[in-house]
């Protein structure tokens, strides 16, 4: 957090090496910007609009028409007013657009979008890899998120935990933000919808871990792979729901979500039914009308379980061996 700004614009999160999900978007050069008195609620004669959170805007921008349509970016630098300072980064890597986005200052965001000289500047990451779109979603500002998307902000940029704005919207259960992201150019979602973070998790795994059925429904509606395996234990969303003992989530996945692979096995060879043993979700499998499930899962006893782990079997075998030697 910048001492000059007096407020937090990002969330500190643990990072991983990244080998589970791939490369991180490239870094961006940082500049310096002097924030004297940025306050979205403070109204001065120099502010643009009634809700502006941006200060020191040049006089040339006062009469700029604000609209939410895709801006026509100037082709020549000579056509630009002196607005480069608005997109310089401070000591935290934030630009004025980052600050306006996290606070939901719609008029300021619209003005900055309108005068932005290059579309790539909309995706400048701060020191935590958060773009203005990340911050808009994390703070639950669906209107600002939609404005940034219309202007050309990218859904594919990942922060230093490997998460896209879709991951952030899913984790925070900001359903309106998630819908705004997914509804924008849905044909181009395939490359980012099942993107994994640095823990190897897709959005469906995050939604299942949070027990959010509505979020999971939204992701599936837009084409998310409900049978995707996370890259740590090889769990699907159904495995995660079963392990958590989430009865409602398991029932939704097994009974109302088409295409779910009920008999899928994780990296340890366990089905979701095995993980549900001794949890509240066990009854969701016990009441199954699928007669083939019992036969399919009959070999689960050959794998480790709650009552007899691999460690316990090895310990018992070693104890028996020592007795025989004696």
C-alpha positions in Angstrom: 0.0 0.0 0.0 1.3 3.4 -0.9 1.8 5.8 2.0 0.7 8.7 -0.2 -2.6 7.1 -1.1 -3.6 5.9 2.3 -5.6 2.9 1.1 -5.1 -0.6 -0.2 -5.5 -1.3 -3.9 -4.5 -5.0 -3.9 -4.7 -8.1 -1.9 -1.5 -9.8 -0.8 -1.5 -13.5 -1.8 1.0 -16.4 -1.6 2.5 -17.4 -4.9 3.7 -20.7 -6.3 6.5 -21.5 -8.8 4.0 -21.6 -11.7 5.0 -25.0 -13.0 1.5 -26.3 -12.6 -0.2 -23.8 -14.8 2.3 -22.2 -17.2 4.0 -18.9 -17.9 3.0 -15.6 -16.4 2.2 -12.6 -18.5 5.2 -10.4 -19.0 6.2 -7.6 -16.6 5.5 -3.9 -17.4 7.8 -1.0 -16.8 6.9 1.2 -14.0 6.9 5.0 -13.8 6.3 7.3 -10.9 3.2 9.4 -10.3 2.7 11.9 -7.5 -0.6 11.3 -5.7 -1.4 14.4 -3.7 -5.0 14.0 -2.7 -6.8 11.1 -4.4 -10.3 10.6 -2.9 -13.3 9.3 -4.8 -15.7 11.0 -2.4 -14.0 14.4 -2.4 -15.4 16.9 -4.9 -13.3 19.8 -6.2 -13.5 22.2 -9.1 -10.7 20.3 -10.8 -12.4 16.9 -10.6 -13.9 15.4 -13.7 -17.6 14.4 -13.0 -19.3 14.1 -9.7 -17.7 10.7 -8.9 -14.2 11.3 -10.1 -11.4 9.8 -8.2 -8.7 11.1 -10.6 -6.9 14.3 -9.8 -4.7 16.8 -11.8 -6.4 16.1 -15.1 -5.3 18.6 -17.7 -7.7 21.3 -18.9 -7.8 19.6 -22.3 -9.7 16.7 -20.8 -12.4 18.6 -19.0 -14.8 18.7 -22.0 -14.2 15.1 -23.1 -17.4 13.3 -23.8 -17.8 10.2 -21.6 -19.2 7.1 -23.2 -19.1 3.4 -22.6 -18.6 2.4 -26.2 -15.3 1.2 -27.5 -13.0 4.2 -27.9 -11.4 5.3 -31.2 -7.7 5.3 -30.2 -5.7 8.2 -31.8 -3.3 7.1 -34.5 -0.6 9.8 -33.9 1.0 11.0 -30.8 0.6 14.6 -32.0 -3.2 14.1 -31.7 -2.9 13.4 -28.0 -3.4 15.9 -25.2 -0.7 15.7 -22.4 -2.3 12.8 -20.6 0.6 10.4 -20.4 1.0 11.2 -16.7 -2.4 9.6 -16.0 -1.1 6.2 -17.0 2.2 6.4 -15.2 2.7 3.9 -12.4 3.4 4.8 -8.8 5.6 3.0 -6.2 3.0 0.2 -6.0 2.7 -0.1 -9.8 -0.8 1.5 -9.8 -2.0 3.9 -12.4 -5.0 6.3 -12.0 -7.0 3.6 -13.8 -6.2 1.0 -11.2 -7.3 3.4 -8.4 -10.5 4.4 -10.1 -11.4 0.8 -10.9 -10.9 -0.6 -7.4 -13.1 2.2 -6.0 -15.8 1.9 -8.7 -15.5 5.5 -9.9 -17.4 4.9 -13.2 -17.0 8.5 -14.6 -13.3 8.5 -14.0 -12.9 5.1 -15.5 -14.9 6.1 -18.5 -12.9 9.3 -19.0 -9.6 7.5 -18.7 -10.7 4.9 -21.2 -11.8 7.6 -23.6 -8.4 9.3 -23.6 -6.2 6.2 -23.3 -3.7 6.5 -26.2 -3.0 2.7 -26.4 -5.3 -0.2 -25.7 -2.4 -2.1 -24.1 -2.3 0.4 -21.3 -5.6 -0.9 -20.1 -3.8 -4.2 -19.1 -0.8 -2.7 -17.3 -0.3 -4.8 -14.1 0.7 -3.4 -10.8 3.3 -4.9 -8.5 1.0 -7.8 -7.7 0.2 -8.5 -11.3 -3.3 -7.0 -10.9 -4.7 -5.1 -13.9 -7.5 -2.6 -13.5 -9.9 -5.4 -14.6 -8.6 -7.7 -11.8 -9.2 -4.9 -9.2 -12.7 -4.0 -10.5 -13.7 -7.7 -10.2 -12.1 -8.2 -6.8 -14.0 -5.2 -5.4 -17.3 -6.3 -7.0 -17.6 -3.4 -9.5 -19.5 -5.2 -12.3 -20.2 -2.0 -14.3 -16.6 -0.9 -14.3 -15.5 -4.4 -15.3 -17.9 -4.3 -18.2 -16.6 -0.9 -19.3 -13.1 -2.2 -19.3 -14.0 -5.2 -21.3 -15.8 -3.2 -23.9 -12.8 -1.0 -24.2 -10.6 -4.0 -24.9 -9.2 -5.1 -21.6 -7.9 -8.7 -21.6 -9.4 -11.6 -19.7 -6.3 -13.7 -20.1 -3.8 -11.6 -18.0 -2.7 -13.5 -14.9 -1.5 -12.1 -11.7 1.4 -13.4 -9.6 -0.7 -16.3 -8.3 -1.5 -17.2 -11.9 -5.1 -16.1 -11.6 -7.2 -14.3 -14.3 -10.1 -12.0 -13.5 -12.3 -15.1 -13.9 -10.6 -16.8 -11.0 -11.0 -13.6 -8.9 -14.7 -13.3 -9.6 -15.2 -17.0 -8.8 -13.3 -16.9 -5.6 -15.0 -13.8 -4.3 -18.5 -15.1 -5.4 -19.1 -11.9 -7.3 -21.7 -13.4 -9.5 -22.6 -10.2 -11.4 -18.9 -9.6 -12.2 -18.5 -13.2 -13.3 -21.5 -13.0 -15.6 -20.2 -9.7 -17.1 -16.9 -11.4 -17.9 -18.4 -14.5 -19.3 -21.0 -12.8 -21.4 -18.4 -10.7 -23.2 -17.4 -12.4 -26.4 -18.3 -15.9 -25.2 -16.8 -17.5 -28.3 -13.3 -16.5 -27.2 -13.7 -18.0 -23.7 -12.3 -21.4 -24.5 -8.7 -20.3 -24.0 -9.2 -18.8 -20.6 -12.3 -20.4 -19.0 -10.3 -23.6 -18.0 -7.0 -21.8 -17.3 -5.3 -23.0 -14.1 -3.7 -20.9 -11.4 -0.4 -21.7 -9.8 -2.1 -24.3 -7.5 -3.3 -26.1 -10.6 -7.0 -25.1 -10.1 -9.5 -24.1 -12.7 -12.5 -21.9 -11.9 -14.7 -24.9 -11.4 -12.4 -26.2 -8.6 -12.4 -22.8 -6.9 -16.3 -22.7 -7.1 -16.5 -26.3 -5.7 -14.1 -25.5 -2.9 -16.3 -22.5 -2.0 -19.5 -24.6 -2.2 -21.1 -22.1 -4.5 -23.6 -24.0 -6.6 -24.8 -20.8 -8.4 -21.3 -19.9 -9.4 -20.6 -23.4 -10.7 -23.9 -23.4 -12.6 -22.9 -20.2 -14.3 -19.4 -21.6 -15.3 -20.9 -24.8 -16.7 -23.5 -22.8 -18.7 -20.7 -21.0 -20.5 -18.8 -24.1 -21.2 -16.4 -24.8 -18.4 -15.1 -28.4 -18.2 -16.9 -29.8 -15.1 -14.6 -32.9 -15.3 -11.4 -31.0 -15.3 -8.8 -32.3 -12.9 -6.8 -30.0 -10.7 -3.0 -30.6 -10.9 -2.3 -31.5 -7.2 -4.5 -34.5 -6.3 -6.2 -35.0 -9.6 -9.6 -34.1 -8.1 -12.6 -33.0 -10.1 -15.3 -30.7 -8.8 -17.2 -33.8 -7.6 -14.2 -35.1 -5.7 -13.8 -31.7 -4.0 -17.5 -31.6 -3.1 -17.4 -35.1 -1.8 -14.3 -34.5 0.3 -15.9 -31.4 1.9 -19.0 -33.4 2.7 -21.1 -30.9 0.7 -24.4 -32.7 0.2 -26.1 -30.1 -1.9 -23.1 -29.6 -4.2 -22.7 -33.4 -4.7 -26.5 -33.8 -5.4 -26.4 -31.0 -7.9 -23.4 -32.4 -9.7 -24.7 -36.0 -9.8 -28.3 -35.3 -10.5 -28.7 -32.0 -12.4 -25.3 -31.4 -14.0 -25.1 -33.3 -17.3 -21.8 -34.9 -18.3 -20.3 -35.3 -14.9 -18.0 -38.4 -14.7 -19.3 -40.0 -11.4 -16.7 -42.8 -11.5 -13.7 -40.6 -12.3 -10.6 -41.5 -10.1 -8.1 -39.1 -8.7 -4.3 -39.5 -8.6 -4.7 -42.0 -5.8 -7.2 -44.1 -7.7 -10.1 -43.0 -5.5 -13.6 -42.1 -6.7 -15.7 -39.3 -5.3 -17.8 -41.9 -3.5 -14.7 -43.1 -1.7 -13.8 -39.6 -0.6 -17.3 -39.1 0.7 -17.0 -41.9 3.2 -17.6 -40.8 6.8 -18.8 -37.4 5.7 -22.3 -36.0 5.3 -22.1 -36.4 1.6 -21.9 -40.2 2.0 -25.7 -40.4 2.0 -25.8 -38.6 -1.4 -24.1 -41.6 -2.9 -26.0 -44.2 -0.8 -29.3 -43.0 -2.2 -28.1 -43.3 -5.8 -30.5 -44.8 -8.3 -27.6 -45.9 -10.5 -27.3 -49.6 -10.0 -24.1 -49.8 -11.9 -22.3 -47.5 -9.5 -22.0 -50.1 -6.7 -20.3 -52.5 -9.1 -18.1 -49.9 -10.6 -16.9 -48.7 -7.2 -16.5 -52.2 -5.7 -12.8 -52.2 -6.2 -12.3 -49.0 -4.1 -11.3 -51.2 -1.2 -8.1 -51.9 -3.0 -7.1 -48.3 -2.5 -6.3 -46.3 0.7 -9.3 -45.2 2.8 -10.1 -43.4 5.9 -9.9 -46.5 8.1 -6.9 -48.2 6.5 -4.2 -45.9 5.0 -1.1 -47.0 3.1 1.0 -46.0 6.1 -1.0 -48.2 8.4 -0.7 -51.2 6.1 3.0 -50.8 5.8 3.4 -50.4 9.6 1.4 -53.6 10.2 3.4 -55.5 7.7 6.7 -54.3 9.2 5.5 -55.2 12.7 4.6 -58.7 11.6 8.0 -59.2 9.9 9.9 -58.2 13.0 7.9 -60.7 15.1 8.7 -63.5 12.7 12.4 -62.6 12.8 12.4 -62.7 16.6 
